[in-house]
Amino acid sequence: DGGLTWLGLTFGGEPGQGGTGCPGYGMTSATQAQAIAWLQDEHIDKGRCGCMTVPCETWQGSTGESLYSLALSPSMIGDTTTNKRCRIDDATKCTTCACDYYVRYSEDGGLTWLGLTFGGEPGQGGTGCPGYGMTSATQAQAIAWLQDEHIDKGRCGCMTVPCETWQGSTGESLYSLALSPSMIGDTTTNKRCRIDDATKCTTCACDYYV
């Protein structure tokens, strides 16, 4: 309720049972470090502090471990102006899961999560197990699947790079921001610009289109 009332967890991390908020790490002898760890593990990581959707300006352009840490559930990357979200679920400790990693997307702000088939097809009951590596997919393959089949195809939103991000950019930086399917533009109007890379197109007259 925005800070009008404050709730605590039990020592076991359970809400709604009259917990005082005394950390489960160390309990009545908890140190500052244990309080911080309890905040991270039981509150931030479980969505109790909000801010679960990492906004466009934070995750766009991220790669590798940086992108993984931003998209790792319970966090998600997405577009806070739409309902598009994406996340990676780490199932390496799940003994009944077919895959170690799952990449999923949402079209309703995270209420429901959808997966692609191994071939990258939506709407066919895919679990989200990456098409790269499939049931043996590594973390790196899950990140690549997130990039290629979700971010690059607009499933995570944030296709329009806002003014404050692209204005003043030049060279390779500007190119990466404007490269389709992304676009640069003014999110307060309908004006947009992009570059299409057609270097792999065998029937196109030009290698690039602006």
C-alpha positions as CSV (number, residue, x, y, z in Angstrom):
1,D,0.0,0.0,0.0
2,G,2.9,2.3,-0.7
3,G,4.4,2.3,2.8
4,L,1.2,2.9,4.9
5,T,1.6,-0.5,6.5
6,W,4.7,-2.7,6.8
7,L,4.8,-6.5,6.9
8,G,7.5,-9.0,7.9
9,L,8.4,-12.6,7.1
10,T,8.8,-15.4,9.5
11,F,12.3,-16.8,10.0
12,G,11.5,-19.3,7.4
13,G,10.6,-16.6,4.8
14,E,6.9,-17.1,5.0
15,P,4.5,-14.1,4.5
16,G,1.2,-13.6,6.2
17,Q,2.0,-15.4,9.4
18,G,2.8,-12.5,11.7
19,G,6.5,-12.3,11.1
20,T,8.2,-9.3,12.6
21,G,10.8,-8.8,9.8
22,C,13.6,-10.1,11.9
23,P,15.9,-11.7,9.3
24,G,15.9,-15.5,8.9
25,Y,19.6,-15.3,8.5
26,G,21.0,-15.0,12.0
27,M,17.5,-14.4,13.4
28,T,17.7,-12.4,16.7
29,S,21.5,-12.2,16.3
30,A,21.4,-11.1,12.6
31,T,24.2,-8.8,11.4
32,Q,23.9,-6.0,9.0
33,A,25.4,-8.2,6.3
34,Q,22.8,-10.9,7.0
35,A,20.0,-8.3,6.9
36,I,21.2,-7.2,3.5
37,A,21.3,-10.8,2.3
38,W,17.8,-11.4,3.6
39,L,16.6,-8.3,1.8
40,Q,18.1,-9.6,-1.5
41,D,17.1,-13.3,-1.2
42,E,13.6,-13.0,0.3
43,H,12.4,-9.6,-0.8
44,I,14.1,-8.3,-4.0
45,D,14.6,-11.7,-5.7
46,K,11.0,-12.7,-4.9
47,G,9.4,-9.5,-6.2
48,R,8.3,-8.0,-2.9
49,C,10.1,-4.7,-3.6
50,G,8.6,-4.4,-7.1
51,C,10.7,-3.3,-10.1
52,M,10.7,-6.9,-11.6
53,T,10.6,-5.6,-15.1
54,V,14.0,-4.3,-16.2
55,P,13.2,-1.3,-18.5
56,C,14.4,-0.9,-22.1
57,E,17.1,1.6,-21.4
58,T,18.8,-0.8,-18.9
59,W,18.8,-4.0,-21.0
60,Q,19.0,-2.9,-24.6
61,G,22.5,-3.6,-25.9
62,S,23.4,-5.9,-23.1
63,T,24.9,-9.3,-24.0
64,G,26.3,-12.4,-22.4
65,E,26.4,-12.6,-18.6
66,S,25.1,-9.0,-18.3
67,L,22.0,-9.8,-20.3
68,Y,21.6,-13.1,-18.5
69,S,21.6,-11.5,-15.0
70,L,19.0,-8.9,-16.1
71,A,16.6,-11.5,-17.7
72,L,17.0,-14.1,-15.0
73,S,13.7,-15.0,-13.3
74,P,12.1,-13.7,-11.1
75,S,13.3,-10.5,-12.9
76,M,12.4,-10.0,-16.6
77,I,13.3,-7.7,-19.4
78,G,10.6,-5.9,-21.2
79,D,8.9,-2.7,-22.3
80,T,7.2,-0.9,-19.5
81,T,5.0,0.9,-22.1
82,T,3.6,-2.4,-23.3
83,N,2.9,-5.8,-21.9
84,K,5.8,-7.5,-23.7
85,R,8.2,-9.3,-21.3
86,C,10.9,-12.0,-21.6
87,R,12.8,-14.0,-19.0
88,I,15.2,-16.9,-18.6
89,D,14.4,-19.6,-16.0
90,D,17.4,-21.4,-14.5
91,A,16.2,-25.0,-13.9
92,T,19.7,-26.5,-13.3
93,K,18.6,-27.5,-9.8
94,C,15.3,-29.0,-10.9
95,T,15.4,-32.8,-10.9
96,T,12.2,-33.2,-12.9
97,C,12.8,-30.6,-15.6
98,A,13.7,-31.7,-19.1
99,C,15.9,-28.7,-19.7
100,D,18.4,-26.7,-17.6
101,Y,17.3,-23.4,-19.0
102,Y,14.0,-22.1,-20.3
103,V,13.5,-18.9,-22.3
104,R,9.9,-17.6,-22.2
105,Y,8.0,-14.5,-23.3
106,S,4.8,-12.9,-22.1
107,E,2.3,-10.7,-24.0
108,D,0.2,-9.8,-20.9
109,G,2.8,-8.2,-18.6
110,G,4.0,-11.4,-17.1
111,L,0.7,-12.9,-16.0
112,T,1.2,-15.9,-18.4
113,W,4.3,-17.1,-20.0
114,L,4.7,-18.7,-23.4
115,G,7.5,-20.8,-25.0
116,L,8.6,-21.4,-28.6
117,T,9.1,-24.8,-30.2
118,F,12.7,-26.0,-30.9
119,G,12.2,-24.5,-34.3
120,G,11.3,-21.1,-32.9
121,E,7.5,-21.3,-33.6
122,P,5.1,-19.6,-31.3
123,G,1.6,-20.8,-30.4
124,Q,2.4,-24.5,-30.7
125,G,2.8,-25.5,-27.0
126,G,6.6,-25.0,-26.9
127,T,7.9,-25.2,-23.3
128,G,10.6,-22.5,-23.8
129,C,13.4,-25.0,-23.9
130,P,16.0,-23.4,-26.2
131,G,16.2,-24.5,-29.8
132,Y,19.9,-24.1,-29.6
133,G,21.1,-27.3,-27.7
134,M,17.5,-28.2,-26.9
135,T,17.4,-30.4,-23.7
136,S,21.1,-30.0,-23.4
137,A,21.2,-26.3,-23.9
138,T,23.8,-24.4,-22.0
139,Q,23.5,-21.0,-20.4
140,A,25.2,-19.4,-23.4
141,Q,22.8,-21.1,-25.8
142,A,19.8,-19.9,-23.7
143,I,21.2,-16.3,-23.9
144,A,21.6,-16.7,-27.7
145,W,18.1,-18.0,-28.0
146,L,16.8,-15.1,-26.0
147,Q,18.6,-12.7,-28.3
148,D,17.9,-14.3,-31.7
149,E,14.3,-15.5,-31.2
150,H,12.9,-13.1,-28.7
151,I,14.7,-9.8,-28.5
152,D,15.5,-9.6,-32.2
153,K,12.0,-10.6,-33.2
154,G,10.2,-8.1,-30.9
155,R,8.8,-10.5,-28.4
156,C,10.4,-8.5,-25.5
157,G,9.2,-5.1,-26.7
158,C,11.4,-2.0,-26.7
159,M,11.7,-1.9,-30.5
160,T,11.8,1.9,-30.5
161,V,15.0,3.3,-29.0
162,P,14.0,6.6,-27.3
163,C,15.5,10.0,-28.1
164,E,17.7,10.2,-25.0
165,T,19.4,7.0,-25.9
166,W,20.2,7.5,-29.6
167,Q,20.6,11.3,-29.9
168,G,24.3,12.1,-30.3
169,S,25.2,8.5,-31.2
170,T,27.4,8.0,-34.3
171,G,29.1,5.3,-36.2
172,E,28.8,1.7,-35.0
173,S,26.9,2.8,-31.9
174,L,24.2,4.5,-34.0
175,Y,24.1,1.6,-36.4
176,S,23.5,-0.9,-33.6
177,L,20.6,1.2,-32.2
178,A,18.9,1.7,-35.6
179,L,19.4,-1.8,-37.0
180,S,16.1,-3.5,-37.8
181,P,14.1,-4.9,-36.1
182,S,14.9,-2.1,-33.7
183,M,14.4,1.5,-34.7
184,I,15.2,4.9,-33.4
185,G,12.5,7.4,-32.9
186,D,10.4,9.7,-30.7
187,T,8.2,7.8,-28.4
188,T,6.0,10.9,-27.9
189,T,5.2,10.9,-31.7
190,N,4.9,8.3,-34.5
191,K,8.2,9.2,-36.2
192,R,10.6,6.3,-36.5
193,C,13.8,5.5,-38.5
194,R,15.7,2.3,-39.1
195,I,18.5,0.6,-41.1
196,D,17.8,-2.8,-42.8
197,D,20.8,-5.0,-43.3
198,A,20.3,-6.9,-46.6
199,T,23.8,-8.2,-47.0
200,K,22.5,-11.8,-46.9
201,C,19.6,-11.1,-49.2
202,T,20.3,-12.6,-52.7
203,T,17.4,-10.8,-54.4
204,C,17.9,-7.3,-53.0
205,A,19.4,-4.5,-55.1
206,C,21.2,-2.9,-52.1
207,D,23.1,-4.2,-49.1
208,Y,21.5,-1.7,-46.8
209,Y,18.2,0.2,-46.7
210,V,17.5,3.3,-44.6
